[in-house]
Amino acid sequence: MGYNSVAAREQHPPTAGRGDQLAQFLALSPESGRCVLYLPQFRGDALLDTGGTQASPLHYPGNTYSHRDARAAFYVTSLLSQILDPENISVENARAESALPGPGQTAFLFGSRSNVLTQRVAEATELRRLFRFDFGPLWKIEFGGEVFAIPDPSQLDEASYRLQNDYGLIARSFDPATRAAIFILAGLGDCATEGCGYFLARNWHALFERFDGRDFALLLAFPAPTEPKRFQLVADAVI
């Protein structure tokens, strides 16, 4: 599909024609569409990182997001802002009771094991025909009859994690009747989640041309040492 070559060209806001195509790809109306980005939240006080050797006395008492999930959301927001007013883009905590999009709305789900909505959509929509997650001592994505896995990244320190080949999934479940779409950007590890956001923001047009209004999924590999902007397309599938 030439995704890497496309990435070099997706650097500027789309023209009027490209804007229409972007709206179609995202199932969004520039005039009335709304988009919600669902990020997993982590509970507990966060200590301010000042970069020094001494602990900071400042704590943030609220819930926090993974910085790589936030960076993935940043890439997606940079794409959405080309056709939507910022007031129509919101970020919410991913909760089991969160309502998924209705007519005129699009949702983005970030993360795999950490995002309960990702798992719900993967099991409850037609996307279950394309891939499956499994979480145990190994975290796995079953895709196209093959299994792609890494050791539980939550049990690895940063250096050990970066020595693993990581994998990320980008998928869209599209309902033409309600004009609603759900996008999944889910890495097994957090580097792959960020990489999925980066990939989507720069290669949306290639995906638009290939998949049109159909549900799709594609699998990316991030070879060790893992970097969000260094990826390989492993496989894709469509319903």
C-alpha distance (Angstrom), angle and dihedral (degrees) to the residues before:
residue distance angle dihedral
M1 . . .
G2 3.79 . .
Y3 3.82 95.4 .
N4 3.79 94.6 159.0
S5 3.80 91.9 52.5
V6 3.79 90.8 47.6
A7 3.80 90.1 52.8
A8 3.78 90.6 65.5
R9 3.81 91.2 57.7
E10 3.83 101.3 44.2
Q11 3.78 96.2 82.9
H12 3.82 104.7 108.1
P13 3.82 135.1 56.3
P14 3.81 112.0 -85.2
T15 3.77 122.6 -99.6
A16 3.80 118.8 -114.7
G17 3.81 90.7 -84.8
R18 3.78 92.8 46.0
G19 3.80 89.5 47.2
D20 3.81 90.2 58.4
Q21 3.78 90.1 49.0
L22 3.79 92.0 48.4
A23 3.80 89.8 51.7
Q24 3.81 89.8 50.9
F25 3.79 92.4 47.8
L26 3.80 91.7 50.4
A27 3.83 93.3 39.0
L28 3.80 89.3 -126.2
S29 3.77 134.1 137.2
P30 3.83 110.8 -140.9
E31 3.82 88.3 -145.9
S32 3.81 101.7 47.5
G33 3.79 108.7 3.3
R34 3.77 123.4 121.4
C35 3.77 130.4 -163.8
V36 3.80 131.5 -159.7
L37 3.80 123.6 -162.7
Y38 3.82 111.8 -155.8
L39 3.79 115.0 -156.5
P40 3.82 126.3 179.4
Q41 3.78 112.6 -111.9
F42 3.78 126.9 -141.8
R43 3.78 118.5 -148.5
G44 3.78 128.0 -140.0
D45 3.78 138.6 63.3
A46 3.78 115.4 -54.6
L47 3.79 120.7 -146.5
L48 3.79 116.8 -137.1
D49 3.81 110.9 -111.6
T50 3.79 107.5 -140.4
G51 3.78 94.8 169.4
G52 3.80 91.1 -116.3
T53 3.76 130.7 117.4
Q54 3.80 95.5 -113.9
A55 3.77 123.6 75.3
S56 3.79 115.5 -104.0
P57 3.81 116.8 -121.6
L58 3.81 90.4 -140.8
H59 3.80 119.2 100.1
Y60 3.79 129.4 -178.0
P61 3.82 105.8 -140.0
G62 3.81 97.4 -164.0
N63 3.77 132.9 78.6
T64 3.79 119.0 -74.5
Y65 3.81 138.7 -153.5
S66 3.77 129.0 -131.2
H67 3.80 108.4 -98.5
R68 3.81 91.2 -130.4
D69 3.82 91.8 50.8
A70 3.80 87.0 50.4
R71 3.80 91.3 50.1
A72 3.81 90.6 50.3
A73 3.81 88.0 51.6
F74 3.81 89.5 49.3
Y75 3.81 91.5 57.1
V76 3.80 90.9 49.0
T77 3.81 92.0 46.5
S78 3.81 90.1 52.5
L79 3.80 87.0 56.9
L80 3.81 95.7 45.0
S81 3.79 92.8 48.7
Q82 3.80 89.5 64.8
I83 3.82 89.9 71.8
L84 3.83 106.9 13.7
D85 3.77 134.0 65.5
P86 3.83 109.1 -115.7
E87 3.80 89.2 -119.6
N88 3.80 88.0 66.6
I89 3.81 93.4 55.7
S90 3.80 117.7 78.8
V91 3.79 137.0 174.6
E92 3.80 118.9 -143.2
N93 3.77 138.0 174.7
A94 3.79 113.9 -97.6
R95 3.80 105.6 -119.1
A96 3.78 131.6 168.2
E97 3.81 89.7 -116.7
S98 3.81 95.4 48.1
A99 3.80 113.8 128.1
L100 3.77 115.1 -122.1
P101 3.82 120.1 -135.3
G102 3.76 125.6 -67.5
P103 3.81 130.0 -166.1
G104 3.78 113.6 -28.0
Q105 3.80 93.9 11.9
T106 3.77 134.3 106.5
A107 3.79 127.4 -164.1
F108 3.80 130.9 -156.6
L109 3.81 118.5 -158.9
F110 3.79 118.0 -160.7
G111 3.79 124.2 -159.9
S112 3.79 135.2 18.7
R113 3.81 117.6 -129.7
S114 3.81 91.3 17.9
N115 3.82 95.8 53.5
V116 3.81 116.3 71.2
L117 3.82 90.6 -169.6
T118 3.80 91.7 57.7
Q119 3.77 90.2 55.8
R120 3.81 92.5 45.4
V121 3.80 93.8 51.7
A122 3.81 93.0 43.4
E123 3.81 90.0 55.9
A124 3.81 101.7 35.4
T125 3.82 103.2 45.0
E126 3.78 134.4 59.5
L127 3.80 87.4 -91.8
R128 3.82 87.2 85.4
R129 3.81 85.8 77.7
L130 3.80 90.2 62.6
F131 3.79 106.5 42.3
R132 3.80 145.9 -4.7
F133 3.80 134.3 -153.9
D134 3.81 123.3 -141.8
F135 3.79 123.9 -176.0
G136 3.80 125.1 -164.0
P137 3.81 133.1 104.6
L138 3.79 82.3 -33.1
W139 3.80 121.0 42.2
K140 3.81 108.9 -141.1
I141 3.77 143.9 -171.1
E142 3.81 114.5 -160.8
F143 3.79 107.2 -154.8
G144 3.78 130.7 163.5
G145 3.79 93.3 -10.9
E146 3.80 93.1 -52.9
V147 3.79 131.1 101.9
F148 3.82 122.0 -135.4
A149 3.78 114.5 -169.0
I150 3.78 146.4 167.2
P151 3.82 131.3 -174.4
D152 3.81 112.1 -88.2
P153 3.83 99.1 -72.1
S154 3.82 92.2 -155.7
Q155 3.80 86.8 68.9
L156 3.81 95.3 50.8
D157 3.77 129.1 84.3
E158 3.80 117.4 -127.2
A159 3.81 95.5 -97.1
S160 3.81 93.6 48.9
Y161 3.79 92.2 45.8
R162 3.80 93.1 52.7
L163 3.82 89.2 56.9
Q164 3.82 89.9 62.9
N165 3.78 126.5 86.3
D166 3.80 103.4 -117.8
Y167 3.81 129.4 -157.2
G168 3.78 133.4 -150.8
L169 3.78 135.5 -169.4
I170 3.80 130.1 -147.6
A171 3.80 116.1 -170.9
R172 3.80 140.2 162.2
S173 3.78 128.5 -155.1
F174 3.81 107.4 -164.3
D175 3.81 127.1 -168.4
P176 3.83 108.8 -164.9
A177 3.82 91.3 -173.4
T178 3.81 94.1 62.4
R179 3.82 97.3 23.6
A180 3.80 88.7 -125.8
A181 3.79 126.5 137.6
I182 3.78 135.6 -173.2
F183 3.79 120.4 -156.7
I184 3.80 122.6 -162.2
L185 3.80 120.6 -156.8
A186 3.77 104.6 178.9
G187 3.77 129.2 161.4
L188 3.76 122.6 -175.5
G189 3.79 84.7 -133.0
D190 3.79 126.7 29.5
C191 3.81 94.8 -108.1
A192 3.80 89.6 61.1
T193 3.81 91.8 49.1
E194 3.79 90.2 55.1
G195 3.80 89.6 45.6
C196 3.80 91.1 53.7
G197 3.81 90.1 55.8
Y198 3.79 90.8 48.6
F199 3.80 91.8 48.0
L200 3.81 94.9 49.0
A201 3.80 94.4 48.6
R202 3.80 91.6 53.6
N203 3.79 102.0 35.3
W204 3.78 104.5 37.9
H205 3.80 93.4 114.9
A206 3.80 93.8 56.5
L207 3.81 88.1 50.3
F208 3.81 91.0 47.7
E209 3.79 91.9 53.2
R210 3.80 93.9 45.6
F211 3.80 102.4 42.3
D212 3.83 105.4 23.3
G213 3.84 108.2 179.5
R214 3.81 97.8 -17.7
D215 3.77 129.8 110.9
F216 3.79 109.5 -101.8
A217 3.77 143.3 171.9
L218 3.77 132.9 -166.1
L219 3.76 132.5 -172.6
L220 3.79 124.4 -139.9
A221 3.78 127.2 -165.9
F222 3.80 121.7 -149.2
P223 3.81 106.1 -161.5
A224 3.78 121.3 -146.1
P225 2.93 128.9 -59.2
T226 3.79 82.1 47.7
E227 3.79 119.8 -134.0
P228 3.84 124.6 169.8
K229 3.81 93.0 -132.1
R230 3.82 96.0 47.4
F231 3.78 110.1 77.6
Q232 3.77 145.2 141.1
L233 3.80 126.8 -145.8
V234 3.81 106.1 -123.7
A235 3.81 103.3 176.6
D236 3.79 144.6 -28.8
A237 3.78 134.6 -156.4
V238 3.78 137.8 -173.1
I239 3.78 138.6 -160.9
